[in-house]
């Protein structure tokens, strides 16, 4: 099976420290002029509604990935220091919530 998402070794270690679960989902961001866009985010926790995600087991991690992000070639990294470390997603464009527009 192809890797659904690339997780850097440092991000994998961080996720293991936090319980071994990763959720990658789209998060809406509202603009100052009324626009909205969705950005991919990574969280070291299970999703609120696991049934809406595709679940994978990979290298001892439990991964929950939003179906619309599975084929995006995403990469999860960790940044920051000590208690200020956080995960981030690289490799995707901002998604518009509008359907049917190109």
C-alpha positions as CSV (number, residue, x, y, z in Angstrom):
1,X,0.0,0.0,0.0
2,X,1.3,3.5,-0.9
3,X,1.9,5.8,2.0
4,X,-1.2,8.1,2.3
5,X,0.8,10.9,3.9
6,X,4.5,11.4,4.6
7,X,5.3,12.0,8.3
8,X,8.8,13.2,9.1
9,X,10.8,11.3,11.8
10,X,10.6,14.2,14.2
11,X,6.8,14.6,13.6
12,X,6.4,10.8,14.2
13,X,8.3,11.0,17.5
14,X,6.1,14.0,18.5
15,X,2.9,12.1,17.6
16,X,4.1,9.1,19.6
17,X,4.8,11.3,22.6
18,X,1.2,12.6,22.4
19,X,-0.4,9.2,22.2
20,X,0.3,7.9,18.7
21,X,-2.8,9.3,16.9
22,X,-2.8,11.8,14.1
23,X,-5.7,13.5,12.4
24,X,-5.3,15.5,9.2
25,X,-8.3,17.5,8.2
26,X,-9.5,20.7,6.5
27,X,-10.1,23.7,8.7
28,X,-12.1,26.7,7.5
29,X,-10.5,30.1,7.7
30,X,-12.5,33.2,7.3
31,X,-11.1,36.2,5.5
32,X,-11.5,39.8,6.5
33,X,-13.7,40.6,3.4
34,X,-16.2,37.7,3.8
35,X,-14.3,35.0,2.0
36,X,-13.6,31.5,3.3
37,X,-10.9,29.0,2.5
38,X,-10.0,25.6,4.0
39,X,-6.4,24.8,5.1
40,X,-5.1,21.3,5.9
41,X,-4.2,21.0,9.6
42,X,-2.6,18.1,11.6
43,X,-3.5,17.4,15.2
44,X,-2.0,14.8,17.5
45,X,-5.4,13.5,18.7
46,X,-8.3,11.4,17.4
47,X,-11.0,13.2,15.3
48,X,-14.3,14.2,16.8
49,X,-16.2,12.1,14.2
50,X,-13.9,9.1,13.2
51,X,-16.5,7.8,10.8
52,X,-15.9,10.8,8.5
53,X,-12.2,9.9,8.1
54,X,-10.2,7.2,6.4
55,X,-8.2,5.3,9.0
56,X,-4.7,3.9,8.5
57,X,-2.2,2.2,10.7
58,X,1.3,3.2,9.8
59,X,4.6,2.7,11.6
60,X,2.9,2.3,15.0
61,X,0.7,5.4,14.4
62,X,-3.0,5.5,14.0
63,X,-3.8,8.0,11.2
64,X,-7.1,9.6,10.4
65,X,-7.1,11.4,7.1
66,X,-10.0,13.4,5.6
67,X,-10.9,11.6,2.3
68,X,-10.4,14.8,0.3
69,X,-6.8,15.0,1.4
70,X,-5.8,11.3,0.8
71,X,-4.3,11.8,-2.7
72,X,-2.7,15.2,-2.1
73,X,0.9,14.0,-1.4
74,X,0.9,15.8,2.0
75,X,3.8,15.9,4.4
76,X,3.5,16.4,8.2
77,X,6.3,18.1,10.0
78,X,6.8,19.5,13.5
79,X,8.1,23.0,14.3
80,X,8.8,25.0,17.4
81,X,10.7,24.2,20.6
82,X,10.0,22.3,23.8
83,X,6.3,22.8,24.9
84,X,5.7,25.1,22.0
85,X,6.1,22.4,19.3
86,X,3.2,21.9,16.9
87,X,2.5,19.9,13.8
88,X,1.9,21.5,10.4
89,X,1.0,20.2,7.0
90,X,2.9,21.0,3.9
91,X,2.2,20.2,0.2
92,X,-1.4,21.2,-0.3
93,X,-3.1,24.2,-1.8
94,X,-5.9,26.1,-0.1
95,X,-9.2,24.5,-0.8
96,X,-12.4,26.5,-1.7
97,X,-15.5,25.1,0.0
98,X,-17.5,25.9,-3.2
99,X,-18.4,22.8,-5.2
100,X,-18.6,22.7,-9.0
101,X,-16.3,25.7,-9.6
102,X,-13.0,25.4,-11.4
